Amino acid sequence: MSTVDTTEDVLRVGGGTAPEQLAGAIAAAVNKGEPPTLRAIGAAAVSQAVKGCIIASQYVAATGHNIAFKPGFTNVDINGKEITAITMRVVVD
């Protein structure tokens, strides 16, 4: 399930996130002029994030936007334990 963390302006992606719903959230944010950053922890979550990005690029192409994704790493504190997460920042051309 993806959720918007408004304190960090991040879409959190999990292994069970539906790629089509994630793509819709990405496209809506891009159309508002607020491209999001995605954060995923674990192989399944990263896979869903990549699928969502691919679908989102098709959604926004219909509105004349071209988007790309800049990958990176971030550290996240979960229950007092620091874990490395993958981030994907949406960039609008």
C-alpha positions in Angstrom: 0.0 0.0 0.0 1.3 3.4 -0.9 0.7 6.3 1.4 1.6 10.0 1.3 3.8 11.1 4.1 3.1 14.8 4.1 5.8 15.6 6.6 8.4 14.4 4.2 6.4 14.8 0.9 7.1 11.1 0.0 5.1 8.3 -1.5 5.9 5.2 0.5 5.8 2.1 -1.6 5.4 -1.4 -0.2 5.5 -4.9 -1.8 1.8 -5.0 -1.9 1.3 -1.6 -3.6 -0.8 -1.8 -6.7 1.3 -0.3 -9.5 -1.7 1.2 -11.3 -2.8 3.1 -8.1 0.7 4.3 -7.5 0.9 5.5 -11.1 -2.3 7.4 -10.6 -0.9 9.1 -7.5 2.3 10.0 -9.3 0.4 11.4 -12.3 -2.0 13.4 -10.1 1.0 14.9 -8.3 2.7 15.7 -11.5 -0.4 17.3 -13.0 -0.7 19.5 -9.8 2.9 20.6 -10.4 4.2 18.8 -7.3 6.3 15.8 -8.5 6.7 13.3 -5.7 9.6 11.2 -4.4 9.0 7.5 -3.9 10.6 5.5 -1.1 10.8 1.7 -1.1 12.4 -0.8 1.2 13.0 -4.3 0.0 13.0 -6.0 -3.4 9.3 -6.4 -3.8 8.7 -2.7 -2.9 11.3 -1.5 -5.4 9.8 -3.7 -8.1 6.3 -2.2 -7.5 7.8 1.3 -7.5 9.5 0.7 -10.9 6.3 -0.6 -12.4 4.3 2.3 -11.0 6.9 4.7 -12.5 6.6 3.1 -16.0 2.8 3.2 -15.9 2.8 6.8 -14.7 5.1 7.9 -17.5 2.4 6.6 -19.9 -0.4 8.3 -18.0 1.3 11.8 -18.1 2.4 11.4 -21.7 -1.2 11.8 -22.7 -1.2 15.3 -21.1 2.1 16.3 -22.8 4.4 15.8 -19.9 7.6 13.8 -20.0 8.8 12.4 -16.7 12.0 10.7 -15.6 13.0 9.2 -12.3 16.3 9.9 -10.4 17.2 7.0 -8.1 19.0 7.3 -4.8 19.4 6.1 -1.3 18.2 7.3 2.0 18.4 6.1 5.6 15.1 5.5 7.5 14.7 4.9 11.2 12.2 2.1 11.8 11.7 1.1 15.4 15.1 2.5 16.4 16.9 0.6 13.6 18.4 2.5 10.7 17.5 0.9 7.3 18.6 1.9 3.8 15.7 2.7 1.4 15.7 3.3 -2.3 14.3 6.6 -3.4 13.0 7.6 -6.8 12.6 11.4 -7.4 10.2 12.3 -10.2 11.6 14.8 -12.6 9.4 16.6 -15.1 10.8 17.6 -18.5 
